[in-house]
Amino acid sequence: MRTISETFLSKPVKFWETDANKWRALIDTNVNGPFLMASAVVPHLLARGWGRIVNISMSYATILREGFSPYGPSKAALESETVIWVKELADTGITVNSLLPGGATISGMMPDAVRATLLDPDVLVPPLVWLCSSGVDNATGGRYDAKNWDTARDPNEAARLARRPAGWTTADDD
């Protein structure tokens, strides 16, 4: 599966028109995949008393965008997983965060016609490196927007400016 449809950005597919196999594939990738990965590694991380889980998410506006079913619902579920895992792993040395690019990135999901206008996926690298580092043991439960990550700043300051709470809060406006 490359895309939901070649025209999903300009002519959204209604959820009832979405092929059930494509729906299942996206749910498997974006909801079940992170669950299976995390559930496989968390026992080892618990034994070590340290670890990092970073879930790749997307903007709330895109999650709720017409025609983005099943992609939007799958990322909403991932946001929920993130918040639940933060609570369940509190005080274990394992942090759980969400990282979003801050806009559409070049990927196999995006039609070729729009690729020139998209973010380079490398925008995720600086915040991802910071989130996985050993110096940020208290950084958990965050939702970091990579597009707002200022690489000219100290990484801790860049993180502070790019962070919102993970999950759905009344202050979310991205």
C-alpha positions as MATLAB code, in Angstrom:
seq = 'MRTISETFLSKPVKFWETDANKWRALIDTNVNGPFLMASAVVPHLLARGWGRIVNISMSYATILREGFSPYGPSKAALESETVIWVKELADTGITVNSLLPGGATISGMMPDAVRATLLDPDVLVPPLVWLCSSGVDNATGGRYDAKNWDTARDPNEAARLARRPAGWTTADDD';
ca = [
       0.000    0.000    0.000;
       1.539    3.276   -1.072;
      -1.279    5.746   -0.413;
      -4.902    5.693    0.572;
      -5.539    7.220   -2.856;
      -3.407    9.275   -5.237;
      -5.758   12.243   -4.780;
      -6.424   12.046   -1.053;
      -4.992   15.544   -0.462;
      -7.166   17.248   -3.088;
     -10.166   14.908   -3.146;
     -10.501   13.266    0.266;
     -11.769    9.717    0.409;
     -14.792    9.314    2.675;
     -14.261    6.776    5.435;
     -16.947    4.482    4.040;
     -15.169    4.494    0.670;
     -11.842    3.432    2.190;
     -10.737   -0.061    1.278;
     -10.985   -2.222    4.420;
      -7.566   -3.782    3.768;
      -5.940   -0.336    3.575;
      -7.734    0.613    6.805;
      -6.403   -2.503    8.563;
      -2.880   -1.944    7.234;
      -2.724    1.598    8.617;
      -4.172    0.581   11.977;
      -1.661   -2.284   12.115;
       1.191    0.100   11.329;
       0.269    3.071   13.509;
      -1.522    1.469   16.470;
      -0.597   -2.198   16.683;
       3.018   -1.728   15.531;
       4.013    0.645   18.339;
       2.133   -1.518   20.873;
       3.900   -4.697   19.732;
       7.310   -3.000   19.711;
       6.843   -1.406   23.130;
       5.394   -4.513   24.742;
       8.348   -6.535   23.431;
      11.043   -4.181   24.761;
       9.521   -2.765   27.953;
      10.277   -5.857   30.095;
      13.961   -5.492   29.127;
      13.899   -1.747   29.784;
      12.261   -2.329   33.178;
      15.011   -4.794   34.050;
      17.597   -2.137   33.148;
      15.688    0.643   34.921;
      16.089    2.902   31.912;
      14.725    3.346   28.408;
      13.056    5.534   25.829;
       9.855    5.197   23.810;
       9.192    7.818   21.147;
       5.976    7.549   19.154;
       5.747    9.418   15.849;
       2.536   11.408   15.695;
       1.026   14.258   13.676;
      -0.736   17.571   14.236;
      -4.185   17.539   15.770;
      -5.560   19.479   12.808;
      -4.374   16.701   10.512;
      -5.640   13.973   12.828;
      -9.088   15.545   12.519;
      -8.855   16.427    8.822;
     -11.629   15.286    6.522;
     -10.504   12.440    4.324;
      -7.683   11.355    6.636;
      -9.422    8.225    7.842;
      -7.853    5.855    8.816;
      -4.591    7.794    9.198;
      -6.027   10.407   11.580;
      -7.831    7.911   13.823;
      -4.716    5.723   13.956;
      -2.590    8.637   15.166;
      -5.289    9.619   17.688;
      -5.062    6.099   19.083;
      -1.269    6.418   19.222;
      -1.628    9.655   21.208;
      -3.813    7.755   23.678;
      -1.257    4.933   23.872;
       1.443    7.498   24.623;
      -0.452    9.051   27.534;
      -1.411    5.680   29.016;
       2.153    4.358   28.742;
       3.517    7.496   30.452;
       1.258    6.753   33.420;
       2.002    3.026   33.497;
       5.772    3.570   33.265;
       5.984    6.443   35.759;
       8.993    6.189   38.091;
      10.556    3.299   36.152;
      13.307    5.235   34.354;
      11.498    4.792   31.039;
      10.276    7.923   29.285;
       7.468    8.012   26.731;
       6.930   10.908   24.345;
       5.335   11.818   21.037;
       7.269   13.446   18.233;
       5.608   15.008   15.223;
       7.294   16.523   12.202;
       5.163   19.674   12.295;
       3.794   19.217    8.808;
       3.584   16.721    6.024;
       6.879   15.004    5.279;
       8.168   13.268    2.208;
       7.020    9.666    2.475;
       5.448    6.888    0.476;
       2.054    8.051    1.743;
       2.265   11.332   -0.139;
       1.508   11.625   -3.851;
       4.504   12.550   -6.019;
       2.822   15.780   -7.155;
       3.168   17.421   -3.716;
       6.604   16.216   -2.642;
       8.367   19.520   -3.400;
       6.232   21.284   -0.769;
       6.868   18.796    2.034;
       9.215   18.735    5.002;
      12.331   16.613    4.851;
      11.911   13.744    7.343;
      15.360   14.651    8.729;
      13.585   17.443   10.640;
      12.833   14.718   13.212;
      16.487   13.879   13.896;
      17.571   16.617   16.378;
      14.579   16.223   18.722;
      14.721   12.423   18.402;
      18.398   12.371   19.397;
      17.601   14.593   22.390;
      14.581   12.487   23.439;
      16.697    9.321   23.342;
      19.618   10.763   25.279;
      20.508    9.867   28.838;
      20.484   13.478   30.005;
      16.716   13.925   29.791;
      15.457   11.418   32.334;
      12.581   13.702   33.381;
      11.342   14.413   29.840;
       8.278   12.215   29.658;
       4.696   12.830   28.603;
       5.634   15.413   26.009;
       4.514   16.031   22.469;
       7.391   17.622   20.567;
       6.939   19.469   17.277;
      10.114   19.013   15.222;
       9.353   21.966   12.952;
       9.456   24.200   16.041;
      12.760   22.711   17.218;
      15.371   25.463   16.899;
      18.732   23.764   16.324;
      20.507   27.098   16.976;
      19.412   26.920   20.624;
      20.638   24.753   23.454;
      18.778   21.429   23.024;
      17.071   21.757   26.417;
      15.737   25.186   25.465;
      14.748   23.959   21.997;
      12.849   21.127   23.687;
      11.070   23.484   26.062;
       9.883   25.643   23.174;
       8.804   22.696   21.000;
       6.933   20.811   23.776;
       3.260   20.470   24.563;
       1.692   17.782   26.749;
       1.071   14.462   24.993;
      -2.531   13.534   24.310;
      -5.534   15.777   24.076;
      -5.680   18.863   26.262;
      -7.834   21.975   26.122;
      -4.758   24.079   25.355;
      -3.929   22.247   22.129;
      -4.150   24.455   19.106;
      -1.770   22.972   16.548;
];
